[in-house]
Each structure stands twice: as structure tokens, then as C-alpha cells.
């Protein structure tokens, strides 16, 4: 039995294996009081403060005069003042802040509770705030999501409809029609899992003057077309770097006279097709592609180099304090290869075990590293801003 496969209160007593077999990408699951005493990780004002920062992705979605509108951050105090000054009946708006786990250590720690789903599938932690009645309308997502309620309450309406026609011109995938088949009123600490393409509609409910905040743990689901396009680009790099070699040049000693000089002959097409079919890939090569691609930082992610330390000073500090991945870092591995923010390294033996722990747990306890190559690699990652004390 996998040591991680134990019943979890987070999953209403299900083991991770049971959850994956019965619910993952199959049907919704509501867990009441999944995280006891959870009321959130930050206040509405703190969330608004994040939305005012240049490096943070944020949106305000409003429903006004029968239309959905989305404004993108960064915002300022005046933007929020205009919203909160509106009459109650005009309060159908929501603040959405992406990748909160990149800016809040408690956000990254929250995501670790869901490590029964591979890190390669994880996208980010999005936090939303809405006054009473606010929401982003009836919609569906193309990915799996856990919706954890923070402060306040939210009414979730679910539909198993197959009619996924969208409102034209809307900034989000708002459904034209929505047929409620089930609804739940969730409160602080409740967790709702939704599989992809299940239509849902969340409506904020202010409870005793406390507005609604919801924490969305979203999972990445690249389109097959996107994966194929990126993989072919990866294969091109392998050809350019002579990792894949096609010997010889095009030859046609059996060339026959053609009626039309400008016509591409069937024989030429067959020869080139046969040559291209010599390009093969192994599972290991696909794993290398996935490791680089899925750990590559998004375009808006920027790492700041850490303060210069000597290698010796770094090693001593690590031995006393341990080290952790930067909140923005993504680390994956396959076999002896490790992928950190799109970069690839290989280690074996005890050094491999150390890096597996770093990838899984996102931190290493204070220890003295005996492998000089691993010391240097960790040091280089620290200087690049991928690691922090």
C-alpha cells in the first residue's frame, strides 16, 4: 500500500486512491468541514493589496446592464472605491487574483495538502472576493478544480447539461442557458471538487456582514494540440543538437522521366516520407519534453537573483537553516533527471534522493551535503533565485 494512501479528512474519509478512482474527472464531491476552522489565508484588504501590485495577475469581473465586463489589474484604491460605493443592487462583481501561491507562503502550503495529485498537473491557487450576490456567472472550466470556501458563504449551483453554448462577446465562458440540477450552500472550510466541463454557478452570500472569499485550487490541462505543437518544437531542437541523427542525403538513382518538370513526383514524396518516419521517440524522450515544458515558468513569472554568497557561505547556511524552493519555482523529476523552471540536471544515488525530497516537499531540512556537484548545483539555483533560505 502506498504510504500516502491513507484516509484523509480533507476527502471526507476517502483514501486518495478511492477519490481518484471514484471522483477524479468523473463526478463532483462536496466535503463539509474539509479543513476545520479554516476561514482563509488573507483578508479582503490584503487580497486587494495583491491586486494592486504590478507582478500579480488579477481581474475584476462585473455584470452591468445585462453584460459581463472584465477589467485587468493592476488596480488602485480608486478602482475599489468606485465598486464599493455602488448601491447594493449593483454589487454583482468579483475580484479574482491568480497564482496567490507565488506570493503567499501559506498559499503554497495549502497546495501541498493536495499533493495526491501530481505536481505536473497543478496550475495555481486563485483567490476570489465578492460581496453579497457577486459571482462570475454560470460557466464551465476545461480543468479540474477544488473550491475551498474561506470567509462568508457561497451558493453553488451545478448542472449536468450538455448545452455548452456561450454568450457571445463575454470575457469569460458564460453559458447562454443554465439548468440547475443540484445546489449547495457552502461555508468556511467546506470543499467542493468539480471535474472538467461540469457547468457551475457560484453566488456569493454575505454571512453576518462577512463577504465571500473562495480559494480555487486549479489543475493544468494542456490541449492535445498544444502538447503536439510544443513537442514537435522540442524534437526540432533534438535534431538541431544532433540528439537525433538522420544519416545521408536525398538520393534518387532510380529517378524516372516525368511529364511535368514542376510536378513533385510520387516517388520523391515516398522517399521523404520514409526518411521522416525514421524519426522515433522513446518514453524517456517524452518525459524529458514534459519535464522541461511543464516546469517552464509562465511568461509573467520573473525570478530575482539572490544576494551574492560564496559557495562556502551558502553551504554553511544551508547546513544550519535548510533551504526551500522559491514560491514561483516548479520542480519535477523522472528517473535520474530533474527539471526546475525549464532547466534539466541529472543526479544518482543519495544526491538523487535529496532532490526527490526537494521536488516532493518543496524544502530540505538543514543538512550537510557531501556531494560537491550537488552543492554547486543547489548554489547555482540559489543565485538564480530558484531557491531561498
NORSULTA-V290433 format. One line per field, one symbol per residue. ss: DSSP state (~ for helix, > for strand, _ for the rest). A space follows every 50 residues. Layout:
ss->???
This chain:
ss->________~~~____~~~~~~~______>>>____________~~~~~~~ ~______>>>>>>>__>>>>>>____~~~~~~~~___~~~__>>>>>__~ ~~__~~~~~~~~______~~~>>>>>>>>>________>_____>>>>>_ __>>>>>>>______>_______>>______>>>>>____>>>>____>> >>>>>_>__>_>>>>>>>>____~~~~~~~~~~~~~~~~~__________ _______________~~~~~~~~~~~______~~~~~~~~~~~~~_____ __________~~~~~~~~~~~_>>>_____>>>>__>>>>__>>>>__~~ ~~~~~~~~~~~_>>_______~~~~~~~~~~~~~__>>_
